[in-house]
Amino acid sequence: MAAGDRRFILHFDWTLFILVFALAGIGLVSVISASYAGAHRTLDPLVIRQLIWIAAGTVAMLIAVLVDYRALQAYAYPFY
């Protein structure tokens, strides 16, 4: 494991990470309980949509965390 990777893990905000997933879990449970129609029914489309958005948010968060913002500095002027 490289020193940069170890430093990344040590300086990662684990509290925020856990709280975000706890909040997403609470939202998912709320949607499931609001759309529950009995044990014989499959997942409601709202629950599936909520799962898709949680997955999309997780991917976006991982991209934002793993991309080095200093590497994007060269592209700042053209985007400005």
N, C-alpha and C positions, 0 to 999 in steps of 0.2 A: 504494500500500500504506500503510495507516495505521500510525502509530507503535506502537500496541498490538500489531498483528500482527507487526511486525518484532521487537519485544521478546519476543514469545512464541516465535518461531522461534529467537532467540538464546539464550533461557533454557531451551529444551526439553532434556530429558535424552536425547540421541541415543544415548549408550552403552547405557543401559537399554533403549531402544527396539530397538536392533539385537540386543542379547543376548536379549531376549524372543522376537524373531522367529527368531533362530538356534536357540534351544531348541525352539520350535514346529516348526521345520524338521527338527531332529534327531529329534523325536518322530514326525513324519510319515514320515521315512525308516525309522525303526524299525518302525512299523506296516506300511508297505509291504513291507519285507523279511521281516517275520514272516508276512505273509499272502500272499506271492507264490506263485502256483500255476502259473506258466508264462506264456509270451508270448502264448498264444492266449486267455487269460481277461481279462475286463474287470476294472475296479477292484472290489476287495472292499468289501462294505458297511462294514467297519470303517474302511477308508481314507476312504470318503465321510463317515462320521460324524466322523472326525478333522478333515477339511477343514471340515465344517460348524461344529464347535466352535472351530476356529481363526478362522473368519470371524466367529462370534458374539463371541468374545473380542476380536477386532480392533474390531468395532463398539462394544462396551462400553468398550473403552479409549479410542476416539475420543470417545465421549460424555463420559466422565469427564474427558478432557483439555480438551475444548472448552467445557464448561459452567462458567461462572464460579461458584465456590462461594460468593462473597459475595452473589450474587443469590438464593441459596437461604436466606440468613440469616433472611429474613422468615418462612419456613416452618418454622424450627427449633422454635419453641415449640409449634405444633400437632402436629408429629410427635413431640415429646417426650412 
